[in-house]
Amino acid sequence: NIIKGDDMVGDTRSQSVKEIFDRIYKNEKDNVRQKRQTWWDKNKKHIWHAMLCGYKSQNNNNGQLDGKWCELPDDSIPQFLR
């Protein structure tokens, strides 16, 4: 949600990410929020796997992951319900 720009908690991380995307797209007239969403849709699988699956595999005794740990969360569910 921080990447997409719709995080419930407006903290310094959210602001930092917003500033980064604003710099990246400063010469674009298109909706920056939509570009953030598009970027997230393209990259969420890789980010999710790096964050959660990598963590779980390092802390698993046999190095194997149960597939349920690597399922992507449903972004269409409101953040406070996930």
Order of alpha helices (4+ residues) and beta strands (2+ residues): alpha-alpha-alpha
